[in-house]
């Protein structure tokens, strides 16, 4: 996690593979001296970053209080109105509960596909909705929701919406990195499915086929903060998170849902490990709101600051300390490690070619 701020996950992967390859090479040649040297070097690579991380300040004095709404809704293409009402009432109660706390959060985050703003416009009129948000707290709160929306061109988008409780909607972002099978079908699968059962493809296109957003993630200005959010699978993309921070976001917010997998433990645990790496790469606090998973708040050094104990519907609140500095990884990105990988492969290829020629001459 300490090294991540300099080289990112691809740099760490490169070092891990390179050291294993080096060790294997020396053991194969039965060179005890170089093997011991490689083992000592590996030990230093593991130990020294941990030593430095204990003495390195990573945060400013500025802080922000956040609230997270965690839900446990199964992933359905067309849920019944009764289920939507139950979900909506649960969300209303959670928002009131968070806003009523002594240290009212500056930001409240709902999971992916929460549909809260969509449902509030369905179940109550516009004036009542404005009145609800305005009376939620004396101070303004930034509420971040995500819904399946149809844009002006008739395309389905997974849209993150930012709402200032006093001013109304202040911005939105359409998800760019879509999940295969859950949000779109690869052409090879789609062609096969059209032959086997065309009716299922039509149903999928109507309810599940999302279209990629066109604009990169841009944080919105809220009071003296820059706040940006990504949706679910975008957590897996180092470049998406890096782009968000490069554009000025003070925190990384992820709206996630593993409802399609019924909260599979392996996926939830992988998401947690990935979230810690994304926070450490950019040295920014990360807040993840989950549906059918675990919600958590990660500090800017990648440590788990607070996490929900189970998948049940609940709220999570805490204060995170911000870090204004940009990391080396955030400035440079992954290109050096892609180039190093190609250079290593080229060297191995040249070496094998020279050995092959030598044997041929012999």
Secondary structure by P-SEA (a helix, b strand, c coil): ccccccccaaaaaaaaaaaaaaaaaaaaaccaaaaaaaaaaaaaaacaaaaaaacccccccbbbbbbbbbbbccccccccaaaaaaaaaaaaaaaaaaaaccccccbbbbccccaaaaaaaaaccaaaaaaaaaaccccbbbbbbbbbcccccccccbbbbbbcccccccccccccccccccccccaaaaaaaaaccaaaaaaaaaccbbbbbcccbbbbbcccbbbbbbcccccccaaaaaaaaaacccbbbbbcccccccccaaaaaaaaaaaaaaaaaccbbbbbbbcccccccccccccccccccccccbbbbbbbbbbcccccccccccaaaaaaaaaaaaaaaaaaaaaaaaaaac
